[in-house]
Amino acid sequence: MSFDVIQAVRSCSQRNPQLAYQLALGKPVPQQYSLQVEFNNGAPDTILTAQLDTPLGDDLYIFDMRSTVTRPQAFAGSIFKAQSDVFNSQNSGITVRLQVLGGGPGNQYVLNSTQTPLELVAPPVASATTAALTPQEWVLTWGQTIRADFVLGRSYVGETPVRVAIVLNGWRLGCQNYDNIAVDIARTKVSEFLAGLGGR
């Protein structure tokens, strides 16, 4: 079992023992999903929607989200293009609203209730900060999916196409309904697992 998984078990053992138990079973697999759109109309207030194609299949522990904004044809050939792209990704004027869909009654919710600047929801790839909206131990269950509504908050006329992506980094847990085990049983099993590690 990797050191990262062991650290995750330790980190969430008290706050979410059911998740810690599933991680301790040793079945998590790194997984990455992306929500992508391409704006070909640079007019302000243009809206595009992205959604994961299918339900997840297994429960997914998401530990971070990142974003990119690229304009492959804007300022092409300029020695300042890379600099322009970096600064644009940090303050793109693009907003996003994320919704979790599927999973049955009571499992559908909105992560941010209003359109929020992209970089506040999912920091740029090179950012040292983690996603502000990624809750502690955020798990999407196997039947859920995510929808993202992207809006251009400023004019990108003359800079299109504008490609926007949010990447979800996580671990596929290898199970469905990770929280079916009782909290007290999960806590006991995780304690036994951690005790067996000794000084690791």
VOBAVO-318659 format. One line per 10 residues: number of its first residue (from 1); for each residue x, y, z of N, C-alpha, C. Coordinates in steps of 0.2 Angstrom, whole numbers, padded with zeros to 4 digits. Each point is the difference from the previous one (the first is absolute). Layout:
N
NUM> X:Y:Z:X:Y:Z:X:Y:Z | ...
% end
This chain:
200
1> 0004:-0006:0000:-0004:0006:0000:0004:0006:0000 | -0001:0005:-0004:0004:0006:-0001:0000:0004:0007 | 0005:0004:0000:0000:0005:0006:-0005:0005:0000 | -0002:0002:-0006:-0006:0005:-0001:-0006:-0002:0003 | -0002:-0007:-0002:-0006:-0003:0003:0000:0000:0007 | 0006:-0003:0003:0001:0000:0007:-0001:0007:0004 | 0003:0005:-0003:-0001:0007:0002:-0008:0002:0000 | -0003:-0002:-0005:-0007:0002:-0001:-0004:-0004:0005 | 0001:-0006:0002:-0003:-0004:0005:0001:0003:0006 | 0006:0002:0002:0001:0004:0006:-0004:0006:0001
11> 0000:0004:-0006:-0003:0007:0000:-0007:-0001:0001 | -0004:-0004:-0003:-0007:0000:0001:-0003:-0005:0005 | 0004:-0004:0003:-0002:-0005:0005:-0005:0002:0005 | 0001:0006:0002:-0005:0003:0005:-0006:0003:-0003 | 0001:0004:-0005:-0005:0004:-0003:-0005:-0004:-0004 | 0003:-0005:-0004:-0004:-0004:-0004:0003:-0008:0000 | -0002:-0003:0005:0003:-0007:0001:-0002:-0005:-0005 | -0006:0001:-0003:-0002:-0004:-0006:0004:0001:-0006 | 0002:0006:-0001:0005:0001:-0006:0006:-0003:0002 | 0003:0001:0006:0006:-0002:0002:0000:-0008:-0001
21> -0005:-0003:0002:0000:-0008:0000:0000:-0002:-0008 | -0003:0003:-0004:0000:-0002:-0007:0007:0001:-0003 | 0003:0006:0002:0007:0001:-0002:0005:-0006:0003 | -0001:-0001:0006:0004:-0005:0004:-0001:-0007:-0003 | -0005:-0002:-0004:-0001:-0006:-0003:0005:-0001:-0006 | 0003:0005:-0002:0005:0000:-0005:-0002:-0001:-0007 | -0006:0002:-0002:-0003:0000:-0006:0000:0006:-0004 | 0002:0006:0003:0000:0006:-0004:0004:0001:-0006 | -0002:0002:-0005:0003:0001:-0007:0000:0008:-0001 | 0006:0003:-0002:0000:0007:-0002:-0005:0001:-0006
31> -0004:0005:0000:-0005:0001:-0005:0000:0008:-0002 | -0001:0002:-0006:0000:0007:-0002:-0006:0001:-0005 | -0004:0004:0002:-0006:0002:-0005:0001:0007:-0002 | -0003:0002:-0006:0001:0007:-0002:-0007:0002:-0002 | -0002:0006:0001:-0006:0004:-0003:0003:0005:-0005 | -0001:-0001:-0006:0003:0005:-0005:-0005:0003:-0005 | 0001:0006:-0001:-0004:0004:-0005:0005:0004:-0005 | -0003:0002:-0006:0004:0004:-0004:-0004:0005:-0003 | 0001:0007:0002:-0004:0005:-0002:0003:0003:-0007 | -0004:-0001:-0005:0001:0003:-0006:-0003:0007:-0002
41> -0004:0002:0005:-0003:0006:0000:0002:0004:0006 | 0004:0005:-0001:0003:0004:0005:-0004:0005:0004 | -0007:0001:-0002:-0004:0005:0003:-0001:-0001:0007 | 0000:0005:0004:-0001:-0001:0007:-0007:-0003:0002 | 0000:-0004:0005:-0006:-0003:0002:-0002:-0006:-0004 | 0004:-0002:-0004:-0001:-0007:-0004:0001:-0005:0005 | -0005:-0005:0000:0000:-0006:0005:0001:-0006:-0004 | 0004:-0004:0003:0001:-0007:-0002:0000:-0005:0006 | -0002:-0006:-0001:-0001:-0005:0005:0004:-0006:-0001 | 0003:-0003:0005:0004:-0006:-0001:-0003:-0005:0006
51> 0000:-0006:-0002:-0002:-0005:0005:0003:-0007:-0001 | 0002:-0003:0005:0003:-0007:-0001:-0005:-0004:-0003 | 0003:-0004:-0005:-0004:-0004:-0005:-0005:-0005:0004 | 0003:-0003:0004:-0004:-0006:0004:0001:0001:0007 | -0004:-0003:0004:0001:-0001:0007:0007:-0003:0001 | 0002:0001:0006:0007:-0002:0002:0001:-0008:0000 | -0005:-0004:0002:0002:-0007:0000:0002:-0002:0007 | 0005:0003:0002:0002:-0001:0007:0000:0006:0004 | 0000:0000:0007:0001:0006:0004:0007:0003:-0002 | 0000:0007:0000:0006:0004:-0001:0001:0005:0005
61> 0006:-0001:0003:0003:0005:0005:0004:0005:-0004 | -0003:0007:0000:0003:0005:-0003:0004:0004:0005 | 0007:0001:-0001:0004:0004:0004:0002:0006:-0002 | -0001:0002:-0007:0002:0006:-0003:-0003:0001:-0006 | -0001:0007:-0002:-0002:0002:-0007:0004:0005:-0002 | 0002:0000:-0007:0004:0005:-0003:-0003:0002:-0007 | 0002:0006:-0002:-0003:0002:-0006:0005:0003:-0005 | -0002:0000:-0006:0005:0003:-0006:-0005:0004:-0004 | 0003:0006:-0003:-0003:0004:-0005:0005:0001:-0005 | -0001:-0003:-0006:0005:0001:-0006:-0003:0004:-0005
71> 0004:0004:-0004:-0003:0003:-0006:0006:-0001:-0005 | -0001:-0005:-0004:0006:-0002:-0004:0001:0004:-0006 | -0005:0004:-0002:0002:0005:-0006:0001:0007:0003 | -0002:0002:0006:0001:0007:0002:0007:0001:0001 | 0002:0006:-0003:0007:0002:0000:0005:-0005:-0002 | -0002:-0004:-0005:0005:-0006:-0002:0006:0004:-0003 | 0006:-0003:0001:0006:0003:-0003:0003:0005:0005 | -0004:0003:0004:0003:0005:0005:0005:-0003:0005 | 0005:0004:0002:0005:-0003:0005:-0004:0001:0007 | -0005:0003:0000:-0004:0001:0007:-0006:-0004:0000
81> -0001:-0005:-0005:-0006:-0004:0001:0000:-0004:0006 | 0005:-0003:0002:0000:-0005:0006:-0001:0004:0006 | 0003:0006:0001:-0002:0005:0005:-0007:0002:0000 | -0003:0001:-0005:-0007:0002:-0001:-0004:-0005:0002 | 0001:-0006:-0002:-0004:-0006:0002:0000:-0002:0007 | 0006:0001:0003:0000:-0001:0007:-0004:0005:0004 | 0001:0006:-0001:-0004:0005:0003:-0007:0000:-0001 | -0002:-0002:-0006:-0007:-0001:-0002:-0003:-0006:0004 | 0003:-0005:0001:-0002:-0006:0004:-0001:0002:0007 | 0004:0005:0003:-0001:0001:0007:-0006:0005:0001
91> -0002:0004:-0005:-0006:0004:0000:-0003:0001:-0006 | -0004:-0006:-0002:-0002:-0001:-0007:-0007:0004:-0001 | -0003:0002:0005:-0007:0003:-0001:-0005:-0006:-0001 | 0002:-0006:0000:-0005:-0005:-0001:-0003:-0003:0006 | -0006:-0001:0001:-0003:-0002:0006:-0003:-0007:-0001 | -0001:-0004:0005:-0003:-0007:0000:-0004:-0001:0006 | -0005:-0004:-0002:-0005:-0003:0006:0000:-0007:-0001 | 0002:-0004:0006:0000:-0007:0000:-0006:-0003:0003 | -0003:-0005:-0003:-0005:-0004:0003:0001:-0008:0000 | -0001:-0003:0005:0000:-0007:0000:-0007:-0003:-0001
101> 0000:-0004:-0005:-0007:-0003:-0002:0000:-0008:0001 | -0005:-0003:0000:-0001:-0007:0000:0001:-0002:0007 | 0000:-0007:0001:0001:-0003:0007:-0006:-0001:0004 | -0006:0002:-0003:-0006:-0001:0004:-0002:0006:0004 | -0006:0000:0003:-0002:0005:0004:0004:0002:0006 | 0001:0007:0000:0004:0002:0006:0008:0001:-0002 | 0002:-0003:-0005:0007:0000:-0002:0002:0005:-0006 | -0005:0004:-0002:0001:0005:-0005:0001:0007:0004 | 0005:0003:-0002:0002:0007:0004:0004:0004:-0005 | 0000:0007:0002:0004:0005:-0003:0006:0001:0004
111> 0006:0000:-0003:0006:0002:0004:0001:0007:0001 | -0002:0004:-0005:0001:0008:0001:-0007:0002:-0003 | -0004:0004:0004:-0007:0002:-0001:0000:0005:-0006 | 0005:0004:-0001:0000:0005:-0005:0006:-0001:-0005 | 0000:0003:-0006:0006:0000:-0004:0006:0003:0004 | 0005:-0004:0000:0006:0002:0004:0006:0000:-0005 | 0005:0005:0002:0006:0000:-0005:0003:-0007:0000 | 0002:-0002:-0006:0003:-0007:-0001:0006:-0001:0005 | 0004:0005:0001:0006:-0001:0004:-0001:-0001:0007 | -0006:0002:0002:-0002:-0001:0007:-0003:-0007:0001
121> -0003:-0003:-0005:-0002:-0006:0001:0005:-0006:-0001 | 0004:0001:-0006:0005:-0004:-0001:0006:0004:-0002 | 0005:0000:0004:0006:0004:-0001:0004:-0002:-0007 | 0003:0005:-0003:0004:-0002:-0006:0005:-0006:0002 | 0002:-0004:-0005:0004:-0006:0001:0006:0001:0004 | 0004:0006:-0002:0006:0001:0003:-0001:0004:0007 | -0006:0001:0003:-0001:0003:0006:0003:-0004:0006 | 0002:0003:0005:0002:-0004:0006:-0005:-0001:0005 | -0006:0003:-0001:-0006:-0001:0004:-0004:-0006:-0002 | -0004:-0002:0004:-0005:-0006:-0001:-0007:0004:-0002
131> -0004:-0004:-0002:-0007:0003:-0002:-0004:0002:0006 | -0002:0006:0000:-0004:0002:0006:-0006:-0003:0001 | -0003:-0003:-0006:-0007:-0003:0001:0000:-0007:0001 | 0007:-0003:0000:0000:-0007:0001:-0001:-0002:0007 | -0005:-0002:0002:-0002:-0001:0008:0005:-0006:0002 | 0001:0000:0007:0004:-0005:0003:-0004:-0007:-0002 | 0004:-0005:-0002:-0003:-0006:-0001:-0006:0000:-0005 | 0001:0003:-0005:-0006:0001:-0005:0000:-0007:-0004 | -0005:-0004:0000:-0001:-0006:-0003:-0007:0000:-0005 | 0001:-0001:-0006:-0005:-0001:-0004:-0002:-0007:-0001
141> -0006:-0002:0001:-0002:-0007:0000:-0001:-0002:-0007 | 0000:-0007:-0001:0001:-0003:-0007:-0006:0002:-0005 | -0006:0002:0002:-0005:0002:-0004:0000:0008:-0002 | 0005:0004:0003:-0001:0007:-0001:0005:0002:-0006 | -0002:0006:-0002:0004:0003:-0005:0001:0008:0001 | 0004:0003:-0003:0001:0008:0001:-0002:0003:-0006 | -0003:0006:0001:-0002:0005:-0006:0004:0006:0002 | 0003:0003:-0005:0003:0007:0001:-0003:0005:-0006 | -0003:0006:0003:-0002:0005:-0005:0005:0005:0000 | 0003:0001:-0006:0006:0005:0000:-0003:0007:-0004
151> 0002:0006:0002:-0003:0006:-0002:0006:0004:-0002 | 0000:0003:-0006:0006:0006:-0001:-0003:0006:0003 | 0005:0002:0005:-0002:0007:0004:0003:0006:-0004 | 0004:-0001:-0005:0003:0005:-0003:0000:-0002:-0008 | 0001:0005:-0004:0001:-0001:-0007:0006:-0004:-0002 | -0001:-0005:-0004:0006:-0004:-0003:0000:0001:-0007 | -0004:0005:-0003:0000:0001:-0007:0007:0001:-0003 | 0002:-0004:-0005:0007:0001:-0002:0005:-0005:0003 | -0002:-0004:0005:0004:-0004:0004:-0002:-0007:-0001 | -0005:-0002:-0003:-0003:-0006:-0001:0004:-0005:-0004
161> 0000:-0006:0001:-0004:-0004:0005:0003:0001:0007 | -0005:-0001:0005:0003:0000:0007:-0002:-0006:0003 | 0005:-0004:0002:-0002:-0007:0002:0001:0000:0008 | -0005:-0002:0003:0000:0000:0007:-0001:-0007:0003 | 0004:-0002:0005:-0001:-0007:0003:0001:0001:0008 | -0004:-0004:0003:0000:-0001:0007:0002:-0008:0001 | 0006:-0001:0003:0002:-0007:0001:-0001:-0002:0007 | -0004:-0006:0001:-0001:-0003:0007:0005:-0005:0001 | 0004:0001:0005:0005:-0005:0002:-0003:-0004:0006 | 0001:-0007:0000:-0003:-0004:0005:0002:-0007:0000
171> -0003:-0004:0005:0002:-0007:0000:-0007:-0004:-0001 | 0000:-0004:-0005:-0006:-0004:-0001:0000:-0006:0006 | -0005:0000:0004:0000:-0004:0006:-0001:-0008:-0001 | -0002:-0002:-0006:-0001:-0007:-0002:-0006:-0003:0004 | -0005:0005:0002:-0006:-0003:0003:-0006:0005:-0002 | -0006:-0002:0002:-0006:0004:-0001:-0003:0001:0007 | -0002:0006:0001:-0003:0002:0007:0005:-0001:0005 | 0006:0003:0000:0005:-0001:0005:-0002:0001:0007 | -0005:0004:0001:-0003:0001:0007:-0005:-0005:0003 | 0000:-0005:-0004:-0005:-0006:0003:0002:-0003:0006
181> 0007:0001:0002:0002:-0003:0006:-0001:0005:0006 | -0002:-0003:0006:-0002:0004:0005:0006:0004:0002 | -0001:0006:0003:0006:0005:0002:0004:-0004:0005 | -0003:-0002:0005:0004:-0003:0006:0004:-0006:-0002 | -0003:-0004:-0005:0004:-0006:-0002:0006:0002:-0005 | -0001:0005:-0004:0005:0003:-0004:0006:0003:0004 | -0002:0003:0005:0005:0004:0005:0004:-0006:0003 | -0003:-0005:0002:0004:-0006:0004:0005:-0003:-0005 | -0003:-0001:-0006:0004:-0003:-0005:0006:0004:-0003 | -0001:0006:0000:0005:0005:-0002:0005:0001:0006
191> -0002:0000:0006:0005:0000:0005:0004:-0006:0000 | -0003:-0006:-0001:0004:-0006:0000:0005:0000:-0006 | -0002:0003:-0006:0005:0000:-0006:0006:0005:0002 | -0002:0006:0003:0006:0004:0002:0004:-0002:0005 | -0003:-0004:0005:0005:-0003:0005:0004:-0005:-0003 | -0002:-0004:-0005:0004:-0005:-0004:0006:0003:-0004 | -0001:0007:-0001:0006:0003:-0004:0006:0001:0004 | -0001:0001:0007:0005:0002:0004:0003:0007:-0002 | 0006:0000:-0001:0003:0007:-0002:0000:0002:-0007 | -0003:-0004:-0004:0000:0002:-0007:-0004:0007:-0002
% end
